[in-house]
Amino acid sequence: MSGSSKYPEQFRKDAVELARSSDRPLRQVARELGVNHETLRNWVRTADRAETASPGSVSTSEQEELRALRKRVAELELEKEILRKAAAYFALVRE
C-alpha cells in the first residue's frame, strides 16, 4: 500500500480487513469508514496483489539491478577470455 495517502497505513490495513471479513457490501463499509468506495476497493486489490505475489518475486528496482549486474558479469567474462587468450599467446611467443 502506498505511503503517499492521507490515510494512515494502519487505518488502510484495518479497513481492508474489515471489508474482507464483513458480510456488508464494500460500498457500505466504505461509507461507514468515511472513504470513497473506489479507494477502499483499490486498497483491497493492492493488498490482494501483495499477498499473492510469490515470496521469491523481485521488485522493479531489483530487476533493474539484476539486469545491470548480469551485463557487468558478461563484460567481465569477455575480458577474462581475452586475457586468457593473450596469456596463452604470449606464453607461446616466449618459447
N, C-alpha and C positions, 0 to 999 in steps of 0.2 A: 504494500500500500504506500502511496505517495506521502512524502513528508511535507509537501507544499500545500496541504489542506488547511482550511480554517478550523477543522475539527481535530481534536487530539487523537493520536494513534489509538489509545486505549478505548476511546469512545467509538471509533470506527470498528475495532475488533469486537467490542461488546454488541454493537449494532448488527454486525454480520452474524454473530452467534444467535442473537435474538431472532433475526429474520429466518435463520435456518431452523431453529427449534420451535418457532411459533406455528400455530395452525392458521393464523390470520394471514390474509394476503399481504404481499410485500408493500403495496401502496398504503395499507392501513398501518403497518409497523412504521413505515417512513413518516407518515403523518403524525403518529404518536411521539416519534422522536424529534419531530420538527425539522426533518431533512427532506429534500426532494426525492421522490421515489426512484428517479433515474440515478441519482447519486448513490443511493443505497444499493441499487442493482449493480452499479459499477463496482462498488466495494465488494459485493458478494462474488462477482465474476473474477475480480483480481485475486481475492482470497482463494477461490477455486483453482485458478491457474497456478498460484503459488504452491498449493497443496498437491496438485497433480504433476508438477514438474518433477522429473526424476532427480534423485539425490546427486547423481553424477553430472547433471547438466551444468553448463558453464554460462556465465553472463556474457554480454556482448563485448565488454572491455576485456574479459578473459579470452574470448575468441580472437580478438584483435591481437592481443599479446602473444597468444599461441601461434597465430599466423606469422607474426614478425619473428618469433623465435625459430620457427621451422625454416623460414627464409635464411636466417643467420646460420643455422646448422648446415643448410645446403651450401652456403658460401664457404663455410669453414671446411666442409668435406671436399669441396672442389680445390681449395687452397692446399689442403693436405695431400691430395692426389698429385697436384702439380709439384709440390715439394718432394714427394716420394719419387716421382719420375726424374726430377732434376738430380736428386741424390744418387739414383741408380746410374744416370748418365755420367755424372762426374766420377763415380766410382770406376766406371769402365774406362774413362779417359785417362785416369791416373795410372792405370796398369800398363 
